C-alpha cells in the first residue's frame, strides 16, 4: 500500500522507488536487547 501511494506521488522513477524500498526496510527493522523488561513487555504485547 505504501509503495502504491508513493508511486502515485513520485512516479515510476527506478532510483526513487528503490530508495523508498530501502527506507521502508530500514523502518521495518528494529533491534531489541535480549534481556530487558521493555523487551519482555513488547513480546508479551505482540503475542496477544
N, C-alpha and C positions, 0 to 999 in steps of 0.2 A: 504494500500500500504506500509506504514511504517513497519508494523508488518511482512509482507511477506518478505520484503528485509532484515530485521533484522534476521528473522529465517534462511534465506539463509546464513547469516554470522555466527550466533552463534548456529544454530541447534535448536532442539526442547526441550532443557533443560527447564523444567517447571519453575524452580526458576528464570532463566534468562528471560523467556517470561513474567512471572508475574511482574518482576521488570521493564521490558520495558513498560508494560501496565500502571503501576503506574506512571512512569516517564512521559509517554505521557499524562496521565490525568492531572498531575500537570502543564505541559506546556500549556494545553488547558484552564486552569482556570486562569482568570485574574480579579482581584478586582479593581474597579474604584471608586473614591469618587463620591458621588451623585451630589453635587453642584460644578461644576468645568468647566471652559471654555474648557479645554482639553477634558473632558468627553463629553461635548456637541458637540465638533468638531468630535470626534470619532464616536459618534452616528449618526451625520449628514452624515459622510462619509460612514458608514455601510448601511445607508438607500438608497444609490444610486445604 
